[in-house]
Amino acid sequence: MTRTFPTLAVTAVVVAVAAAALSIPRSGAAAGAGAAPAAGTARAAPAMPSLPPVIAVRPSGPQVPANLLRISIRFATPPEGPVLRRLSLVDRDGARLPEPFLDQELWSPDGRTLTVLLHPGRVKTGLIAHEQLGGILAEGDTVGLRLDRGELRRWQVGARDERGPRPRAWRPSALQVGRRDALEVTLDAPIDALDVGYLAVIDAADRPVEGRAALNEGETVWRFTPDRVWPAGPFRLIVRATLEDPSGNRMDGTFEQPLDADASPAQDAVLTLQVRDARPPHRSSHSKAPAQAAHAAPRP
């Protein structure tokens, strides 16, 4: 799957809270206190369109890192109208966290998956917004994601993750020739849910093996089911260098590294896959059973 949004270059961000944007009730003479509204002037707020059912929220595991950057929401059908303003993060007591999201909606090509970014200026340490407003999540907290008044998911907040995916630590399952078993790759940590297509199985002729891929168990297991049985021959698992985890870390660098840091060109990772012959070992037709003794041993 190809990302439909640009990689963000995070610069120093100053988050200014405009008083006009806050829904603070006016008081006293400024609000016309005690004055009755003119007849026929009261208007009800326009009703927001109903949203289709949510079928998936990622990260799907029970815990997220304190420097979580992305959340994605999959709807049954494309929703109407803006969704971001209807989302909120709340603490364990249900209180809304102040301004956690970047004001941008990132949609998949089919219009069903919305990705929202926690404000990068508050996720990345050392920036003005982080210093003035603090981080959004803190280790040990409990945080919930709400859509309107309904809670979509609740997470425990763990430590910051600044390591990035390490494919060398991944464990691919063994494959057998002539069978259509799924390849399951156990990852060292969760990866971004939208990066399921950033891994590919390649045969000896450098051709991609056709099949279906999915992320399971809190995005810690990549499962690939081939369209055909596995033939004999070597296979490789190619991992794109642009693969990221939910905190924006990559194999070649972390989200926390300075923007002006010298970085070598990103390199794809390659893992060799085991393909075993499922056929029983061949036995020679001339093999004989162990010879029996010609005479029984004498009894004592």
ZIUR-V176353 format. One record per run of one state. SS is the DSSP state (h for helix, s for strand, l for the rest). FROM is the first residue (numbers start at 1). LEN is the number of residues. Records with the same first field share a line. If there is no record, write none. Layout:
# ZIUR-V176353
SS=FROM-LEN + FROM-LEN
This chain:
# ZIUR-V176353
l=1-18 + 22-6 + 32-22 + 59-4 + 66-4 + 76-8 + 91-5 + 97-4 + 102-4 + 108-5 + 119-1 + 124-4 + 134-8 + 148-2 + 159-8 + 170-1 + 173-2 + 178-5 + 187-6 + 203-5 + 209-2 + 217-4 + 227-8 + 240-4 + 245-5 + 251-2 + 254-15 + 274-1 + 278-23
h=19-3 + 28-4 + 84-3 + 120-4 + 128-6 + 167-3 + 193-6
s=54-5 + 63-3 + 70-6 + 87-4 + 96-1 + 101-1 + 106-2 + 113-6 + 142-6 + 150-9 + 171-2 + 175-3 + 183-4 + 199-4 + 208-1 + 211-6 + 221-6 + 235-5 + 244-1 + 250-1 + 253-1 + 269-5 + 275-3
